[in-house]
Amino acid sequence: MVMSQLKNSVDSAKYLVVVGAGTQGQMIQNVIAQFDLGYEFWGYLDDKFQEIHKEEYYTAPIDAYKEFTDKENFYFMIAIGDPDNKKEVKELLDLPDEKYATIVHPFAYVDPSATLGVDVYISANATLMHKVKIGNHSFVLASATMEYETVIDEFVLVAANTTMSGKAHVKSRVFVGAGSVIMQERTVGENTIVGANATVVHDVPDNSIAIGTPARFKHKADDKSAVHKVIHKK
Ligand SMILES: CC(C)(COP(=O)(O)OP(=O)(O)OC[C@H]1O[C@@H](n2cnc3c(N)ncnc32)[C@H](O)[C@@H]1OP(=O)(O)O)[C@@H](O)C(=O)NCCC(=O)NCCS
């Protein structure tokens, strides 16, 4: 369907525009195609749109978001792994919260007392227990487990198989590496990377990299390349 047809349509479907056509974007496209989660995939906004162009769906550079912001039945998700880049895009879009979707994979368990922000994705087999809170623009990947009253702030990427014991607190713009464990009542400071398989037994300060068991941490300095390395490393 093209935009002109849509204008005349009485179709009440909700359409999802995904910003970012990388792995996370494709993951969202696939899950809404496989399961009836209330959204139909409309297409991608990605500055590399020429590389991903397909006949079956819409592709355009990120700037094209303006075409959709006033359309009632269009919703957005920002599927970008790098927390800083994701935050920049969020600021550019400047959308009200209600224009964002939140998607929970049907094989995830989310306790009824848990709360999810906007532009949140909860992947397959993730488990969110009593009163867990996930902040806006945060993604929780496959099989991550969050025990009671754990709080995840904004722009956090929780990688697969992480375990957060009760009342853990992960502040904003944090990458939590695969298989890591954050012990109960520990805080991970903002703009931090927790390495794969790390065991966080002490609070981790802001702007750090925490690695190992028990996790040791160091200041990440002003150089953000470490974050980019994590995100882009295959
Ligand atoms: C911690 C991390 C960010 C460091 O990345 P980096 O700066 O590129 O580090 P390097 O790969 O150059 O490794 C530097 C050293 O740290 C060690 N190291 C790296 N990651 C480690 C980890 N998670 N635990 C223990 N040691 C680690 C390396 O063995 C290397 O030691 P060496 O110099 O003695 O060989 C990264 O290794 C990591 O754990 N990323 C998380 C990956 C992940 O969970 N991906 C999920 C994607 S959804």
The ligand as an ORCA input file, in Angstrom:
! r2SCAN-3c Opt
* xyz 0 1
  C      34.153     -5.947     27.631
  C      34.205     -5.673     26.151
  C      33.276     -4.536     25.839
  C      35.627     -5.285     25.799
  O      35.720     -5.040     24.427
  P      37.134     -4.575     23.798
  O      37.518     -3.246     24.368
  O      36.989     -4.668     22.318
  O      38.144     -5.624     24.374
  P      39.111     -6.634     23.625
  O      38.324     -7.669     22.882
  O      40.134     -5.841     22.874
  O      39.801     -7.359     24.855
  C      40.668     -6.667     25.713
  C      41.093     -7.628     26.801
  O      39.986     -7.833     27.692
  C      39.650     -9.224     27.760
  N      38.201     -9.299     27.768
  C      37.359     -8.786     26.834
  N      36.093     -9.008     27.176
  C      36.116     -9.671     28.330
  C      35.103    -10.167     29.169
  N      33.812    -10.010     28.866
  N      35.456    -10.799     30.306
  C      36.782    -10.956     30.611
  N      37.783    -10.481     29.841
  C      37.450     -9.859     28.718
  C      40.248     -9.838     26.502
  O      40.563    -11.217     26.692
  C      41.479     -9.016     26.317
  O      42.468     -9.471     27.190
  P      43.953     -9.715     26.634
  O      44.439     -8.349     26.225
  O      44.636    -10.272     27.814
  O      43.813    -10.665     25.509
  C      33.747     -6.891     25.311
  O      34.736     -7.877     25.249
  C      32.477     -7.572     25.811
  O      32.422     -8.314     26.789
  N      31.405     -7.281     25.064
  C      30.092     -7.823     25.311
  C      29.672     -8.689     24.128
  C      28.250     -9.102     24.248
  O      27.743     -9.415     25.309
  N      27.547     -9.067     23.121
  C      26.132     -9.334     23.085
  C      25.577     -8.623     21.876
  S      23.848     -8.479     21.936
*
